[in-house]
Amino acid sequence: MRIGLFTDTYYPQINGVSTSVYLLKKYLELQGHEVFVCTTSDPLVTKPEHNVYRTRSLPFVSERRLGAFYSYRLSSLAAQHKPEIIHTHTEFPLGIFGRSLAHNFGIPHVHTYHTIYEEYTHFIVKFGSLDTVARSATRLMSRLFCNSANDVIVPTEKVEKLLLDYGVDRPIHVLPTGIEIDRFNPENYSVSEVRQARSEVGIAEDNFVLLNIGRVSEEKNLAEVILFTAPLLRKHDQWRLLFIGNGPELEEYKELSVTLGVGEQVIFAGARPWDNIGLYYQLGNVFVSASRSETQGLTYIESMAAGLPVLARRDPCLDLVIVEGKNGYMYDSEAEFAASIEQLAASDELRDRLSAAALGHATTFSAQQFARRMTSLYRDVQGRFTDNIIQTEDVSFRFR
């Protein structure tokens, strides 16, 4: 098939959406499909990219960029590929552009709803009194865009339920995003590599490490991780809380750690190269997260692929990811958080058992399987789209 992907964020930007689209393109191409990506410009891109076309853009919120609603150059390039289906990954300019091209080309349009925008209104609205209005606006925007597609894809049943509550009436398909399992496997990293990486971020050999990888921002609820971990750090001198990533709340969380008296035990190591991020998962003993904004939780799956047990705030999006007591735990309170960490730290046997289960469970989220499922969906949507055109033409003919 010839497939067009439209997204406002793409590699080398590092986030769940850019990674998902990057891997989808890669593994669809490995299946023999022709895939092109239309996305925003990025100052970090200095070399030509195979079938990746970029339009001018400006910095927006977070590390995202805002592109043009229309580009004659990109429209011409897309037409040259003669796409059979267009798959949008954003509700913003590039998504609107992709939708209009699908309509103009007379081909089906599918859309993946990646982001629960209600959890991100704090980036735009600085006054709490306006937050309700902002949330209502994001629901309306989400409903209108999803209902303009032929079919909608979501990573979890949690997001499916959310869209149904919004009033989305298109067919919705739950397809968990895949990851490259092998790049996180601990067998790929030598003892000396891991030891050197631990040393670089200030982790000693005898430290027990609670790890979080991702954006250091409000919607990730990292303040809760610090607050809940602080009493444990004061109790255990050799424990460390390690954050890998950058974000707007970095300095605020550093100050919070100092205020709580654990500034020396909470380490903010900054962002690390995405191409080598699998190594940094090896630095932890347990992956911890309090995020409430996830649609699937790719970092949880990546941590499991690295052999780490996961401790996360309870969230319906994790029901298929974390099997309680098998590959990790979920918590609802500080007491549950502390009890789970103490239990994991006290037993090497428990961590080894959960680690083995985590490695096995992560294989169900492979990028290869994700691309195969997506191909099957594309063909199904294309078939229904064609049947609908034939039926419409037949009715038109009979009424002449």
C-alpha positions in Angstrom: 0.0 0.0 0.0 0.9 3.7 -0.4 0.4 5.4 3.0 0.7 9.0 4.1 1.4 9.9 7.7 0.8 13.4 9.0 2.1 14.6 12.3 3.1 17.8 14.1 5.9 16.0 15.9 8.5 13.6 14.6 12.0 12.3 15.2 14.4 13.8 16.4 11.8 15.2 18.8 11.5 12.7 21.6 7.9 12.0 22.8 5.4 9.2 22.6 3.7 10.5 19.4 7.0 11.1 17.5 8.3 7.7 18.5 5.0 6.0 17.5 5.0 7.6 14.0 8.7 7.0 13.5 8.4 3.3 14.3 5.1 2.9 12.3 6.9 4.3 9.2 9.9 2.0 9.7 8.0 -1.2 10.2 5.4 -0.6 7.5 8.3 -0.1 5.1 9.8 -3.3 6.3 6.6 -5.0 5.3 7.0 -3.6 1.8 4.7 -0.6 1.9 5.5 2.8 0.5 5.2 5.4 3.3 5.8 9.1 3.4 5.6 11.5 6.4 4.5 15.1 6.3 5.6 17.0 9.4 7.0 20.2 10.8 10.5 21.6 10.3 13.0 21.1 13.1 16.2 23.0 13.7 17.9 19.7 14.7 17.3 18.2 11.2 20.4 18.9 9.0 20.3 15.9 6.6 17.8 14.7 3.9 15.4 12.1 5.2 13.9 9.3 3.1 10.2 10.2 2.3 10.0 12.7 5.1 8.7 16.1 4.1 8.7 19.1 6.4 6.8 22.4 6.3 7.8 25.6 8.0 6.9 25.8 11.7 7.3 27.8 14.9 7.8 26.6 18.5 4.5 25.9 20.3 4.0 24.4 23.7 6.4 21.9 25.3 8.8 20.8 22.6 6.1 20.8 20.0 6.0 23.0 16.9 3.1 24.5 15.0 3.2 24.1 11.3 1.2 25.5 8.3 -2.3 24.5 7.6 -1.4 24.1 3.9 1.7 23.8 1.9 1.6 23.7 -1.9 5.0 22.0 -2.0 3.9 19.3 0.4 0.6 18.9 -1.4 2.5 18.3 -4.7 4.9 15.9 -3.1 2.0 13.9 -1.5 0.2 13.8 -4.9 3.3 12.3 -6.5 3.1 9.4 -4.0 -0.5 8.7 -5.0 -1.5 7.6 -1.5 -4.2 5.0 -1.0 -4.9 6.1 2.6 -3.9 9.0 4.9 -3.3 8.5 8.6 -3.2 11.6 10.7 -1.6 11.8 14.2 -2.5 15.3 15.3 -5.6 17.4 15.5 -3.6 20.6 14.7 -2.4 22.1 11.4 -0.7 19.0 9.9 -3.7 16.9 10.8 -6.1 19.3 9.2 -3.8 19.4 6.1 -3.8 15.6 5.9 -7.5 15.4 6.3 -8.1 18.0 3.5 -5.7 16.0 1.2 -7.6 12.8 1.8 -10.8 14.6 0.9 -9.2 16.1 -2.2 -7.7 12.8 -3.3 -10.9 10.8 -2.6 -9.2 8.3 -0.3 -9.9 7.1 3.2 -8.7 9.0 6.3 -7.9 7.3 9.6 -6.8 9.2 12.7 -5.0 8.2 15.9 -6.0 10.0 19.0 -2.7 10.1 20.9 -3.1 12.8 23.5 -5.7 13.6 26.3 -5.6 17.3 25.9 -7.6 17.9 29.0 -4.4 17.1 31.0 -2.4 19.7 29.1 -4.5 22.9 29.4 -2.1 24.2 32.0 0.4 24.9 29.3 -1.9 27.5 27.8 -4.3 28.6 30.5 -2.5 30.2 33.4 -5.6 31.2 35.3 -7.5 28.4 37.1 -10.9 30.1 36.5 -10.4 29.5 32.7 -9.5 25.9 32.9 -13.0 24.6 32.7 -13.5 26.6 29.5 -10.2 25.3 28.1 -11.2 21.7 28.9 -14.5 22.1 27.2 -12.8 23.5 24.1 -10.4 20.6 23.9 -13.3 18.1 24.1 -15.1 19.9 21.3 -12.0 20.0 19.2 -11.3 16.4 19.8 -14.9 15.3 18.9 -15.1 17.4 15.7 -11.7 16.2 14.4 -12.3 12.5 15.2 -15.8 12.6 13.6 -14.3 13.9 10.4 -12.2 10.8 10.0 -13.5 7.5 8.5 -12.1 5.5 11.5 -10.3 6.4 14.7 -7.5 4.5 16.4 -6.7 4.7 20.2 -4.0 2.9 22.2 -6.2 1.8 25.1 -9.8 1.2 26.1 -9.5 4.1 28.5 -9.1 6.5 25.5 -11.9 4.7 23.6 -14.3 5.4 26.6 -13.1 9.0 26.8 -13.9 9.6 23.1 -17.3 7.9 23.4 -18.0 10.3 26.3 -17.0 13.2 24.0 -19.6 12.1 21.5 -17.3 10.5 18.8 -19.4 8.4 16.5 -16.8 7.0 14.1 -15.6 3.3 14.4 -13.0 3.2 17.1 -10.2 0.6 17.2 -8.0 -0.1 20.2 -4.5 -0.7 18.8 -1.7 -0.4 21.4 1.4 1.4 20.0 4.4 -0.9 19.6 8.1 -0.4 20.6 11.4 -1.9 19.5 11.7 -4.6 22.2 15.3 -5.6 21.5 16.8 -2.1 22.0 15.8 -2.2 25.7 16.9 -5.8 26.4 19.5 -5.9 29.2 21.5 -8.5 27.4 22.5 -5.8 24.9 24.4 -3.9 27.5 27.6 -5.0 29.2 28.3 -4.7 32.9 31.0 -2.1 32.1 28.7 0.0 30.0 26.1 0.1 32.7 28.7 0.8 35.4 30.1 3.7 33.4 26.6 5.2 32.7 25.7 4.9 36.4 29.0 6.7 37.3 28.2 9.5 34.8 24.9 10.3 36.5 26.3 10.0 40.0 25.0 6.5 40.9 27.2 4.3 43.1 27.4 0.5 42.8 25.5 -0.1 46.1 22.7 2.4 45.4 19.1 1.1 45.1 17.7 3.2 42.3 14.1 4.3 41.6 14.0 5.5 38.0 11.8 7.7 36.0 12.4 8.5 32.3 10.3 11.2 30.5 9.4 14.8 30.4 9.9 16.7 33.6 6.6 18.6 33.5 3.4 19.1 35.5 1.2 16.6 33.7 3.6 13.8 34.6 2.8 14.4 38.3 6.5 14.0 39.3 5.9 16.2 42.4 4.0 13.2 43.9 6.9 10.8 43.1 9.3 13.2 45.0 6.9 13.7 47.9 6.1 10.0 48.3 9.8 9.0 47.9 11.3 11.6 50.2 10.5 9.8 53.5 12.0 6.6 52.1 15.2 8.3 51.0 15.6 9.9 54.5 15.2 6.4 55.9 17.6 4.7 53.5 20.9 6.5 52.8 21.8 4.3 49.8 18.6 4.8 47.9 18.5 7.2 45.0 15.6 8.7 42.9 16.8 9.2 39.3 15.1 11.3 36.7 16.2 11.1 33.0 14.7 13.9 31.0 14.2 17.7 30.7 11.2 19.9 31.0 9.7 23.1 32.2 9.3 22.0 35.9 13.0 20.9 36.3 14.1 23.7 38.5 10.9 23.7 40.6 11.4 19.9 41.3 15.0 20.4 42.2 14.0 23.1 44.7 11.3 20.7 46.1 13.9 18.0 46.6 16.1 20.4 48.6 13.2 21.6 50.6 12.3 18.1 51.6 15.9 17.4 52.7 16.7 14.9 50.0 18.5 17.1 47.4 21.6 14.9 47.5 19.6 11.7 46.8 17.3 13.0 44.0 19.3 13.1 40.8 18.2 15.0 37.7 20.4 13.7 34.9 18.8 15.6 32.1 17.9 14.3 28.6 19.9 11.5 27.0 20.2 10.5 23.4 17.1 8.6 22.2 19.3 6.3 20.1 20.9 5.1 23.4 18.0 5.4 25.8 17.8 1.7 26.3 21.1 1.9 28.3 19.7 4.3 30.8 16.8 2.0 31.6 19.5 -0.3 32.9 20.4 2.1 35.7 17.3 1.5 37.7 16.0 -1.2 40.0 12.4 -0.1 39.8 10.6 2.2 37.4 8.3 4.6 39.2 5.6 7.0 37.8 2.6 8.9 39.1 1.4 10.2 35.8 -2.3 10.6 35.2 -2.0 11.9 31.6 -1.0 8.8 29.8 -3.0 7.3 26.9 -0.9 4.1 27.0 2.3 4.6 28.9 5.0 3.7 26.5 7.8 4.3 29.1 6.2 1.6 31.3 6.4 -0.8 28.4 10.0 0.2 27.6 11.0 -0.2 31.3 9.5 -3.7 31.2 11.4 -4.5 28.0 14.5 -3.5 30.0 13.5 -6.0 32.7 12.4 -3.4 35.3 9.4 -4.0 37.6 7.0 -1.0 37.4 5.3 0.9 40.2 2.7 3.3 38.9 -0.3 5.2 40.0 -3.4 3.2 39.2 -4.8 4.1 35.8 -7.2 2.3 33.5 -4.7 2.7 30.6 -2.3 0.4 32.4 -4.7 -2.5 32.8 -3.2 -4.4 29.9 0.3 -3.3 30.7 0.8 -3.9 34.4 -0.3 -7.3 35.8 -0.5 -6.7 39.5 2.0 -8.7 41.4 3.4 -10.3 38.2 5.4 -7.6 36.5 4.8 -4.7 38.9 2.3 -2.9 41.1 -0.1 0.0 41.0 -0.9 2.2 44.0 -3.7 4.6 45.1 -2.1 6.1 48.2 1.3 7.1 49.7 1.1 4.1 52.0 0.7 1.7 49.1 3.5 3.4 47.3 5.9 3.0 50.2 4.9 -0.6 51.0 5.5 -1.7 47.4 8.9 0.0 47.3 10.0 -1.4 50.6 8.9 -4.9 49.5 10.8 -4.7 46.2 13.9 -3.3 47.8 14.0 -6.0 50.4 13.8 -9.0 48.1 16.2 -9.7 45.2 14.1 -12.9 44.5 10.9 -10.8 44.1 12.6 -8.3 41.8 14.1 -11.1 39.6 10.7 -12.8 39.3 8.9 -9.6 38.4 11.8 -8.7 36.0 11.4 -12.0 34.1 7.7 -11.6 33.8 8.1 -8.0 32.6 10.5 -9.1 29.9 8.0 -11.7 28.7 5.0 -9.4 28.8 6.7 -6.6 26.9 7.0 -8.8 23.8 3.3 -8.5 23.2 3.9 -4.8 22.4 6.4 -5.2 19.6 6.6 -2.7 16.8 6.4 -5.6 14.2 3.1 -6.7 15.6 1.8 -3.1 15.8 2.6 -2.6 12.1 0.9 -5.8 11.1 -2.3 -4.9 13.0 -2.2 -1.4 11.4 -1.9 -2.9 7.9 -4.9 -5.1 8.5 -6.9 -2.1 9.7 -5.9 0.0 6.7 -7.1 -2.7 4.3 -10.4 -3.0 6.2 -11.0 0.7 6.1 -10.0 0.9 2.4 -12.4 -2.0 1.6 -15.4 -0.4 3.4 -14.5 3.0 1.8 -14.6 1.5 -1.7 -17.8 -0.4 -1.0 -19.4 2.8 0.2 -18.4 4.6 -3.0 -19.8 1.8 -5.2 -23.1 1.8 -3.3 -23.3 5.6 -3.5 -22.6 5.5 -7.3 -25.2 2.7 -7.7 -27.9 4.7 -5.9 -27.0 7.8 -7.9 -27.3 5.8 -11.1 -30.7 4.3 -10.2 -32.2 7.8 -9.5 -31.1 9.4 -12.7 
